[in-house]
Amino acid sequence: DQQVKQNSPSLSVQEGRISILNCDYTNSMFDYFLWYKKYPAEGPTFLISISSIKDKNEDGRFTVFLNKSAKHLSLHIVPSQPGDSAVYFCAASEQGGQNFVFGPGTRLSVLP
Amino acid sequence: KAGVTQTPRYLIKTRGQQVTLSCSPISGHRSVSWYQQTPGQGLQFLFEYFSETQRNKGNFPGRFSGRQFSNSRSEMNVSTLELGDSALYLCASSLSTGGSSGNTIYFGEGSWLTVV
């Protein structure tokens, strides 16, 4: 029973275009969401977070959107760069807990 | 500021042995959590420590244990190793835990454990 889902295992995007990575969750108690990027043989790198009191958070090329009613969040990367090629994970927690539930990840390939 | 440091990075153990992994959190961070990553199960929460107390525990058998020291450093131990314990073990730290707002966790590079 996956509480956090990333239904696209992979995504290919042309350099300079927008990458949109999606994440859905089932637990309505989740109130804090994180996105990570992971290269092989490295630990996940934190990208951006969003609290359930917001519907958008922006940091440079990264923007996260949260739709609480749909239990859906998305990560937009604009413009996409070849160095963005990695596996992206979304994660969710409730009430400030550290026991984050992670999605299975989406492999992004940015083509030059 | 130094990131989360995990040792050892790579290790090979035999079935039935036990292993201890170490984690030093980011300076000033008091909460440490551990995750296991495997190809089949993805990233799964093991446990979390704050102020030397275990705050949360994931759905793992009792062979998996951990502790936190007064300087916030943490260790996790796996006893009676099984082949299925082969995984990347990730430590993450954050400033605090609980409260009404979320706490971002920052990961180390991980410890690759192979059980043969």
Interface residues (C-beta under 8 A of the other chain):
Chain A: D31 Y32 F33 L34 Y36 A41 E42 G43 P44 T45 F46 S49 S51 F89 A91 S93 Q95 G96 G97 Q98 N99 F100 V101 F102 G103 P104 G105
Chain B: V4 Q6 S31 S33 Y35 G42 L43 Q44 F45 E48 F50 R55 N56 G58 L90 A92 S94 S96 T97 G98 G99 S100 S101 G102 N103 T104 I105 Y106 F107 G108 E109 G110 W112
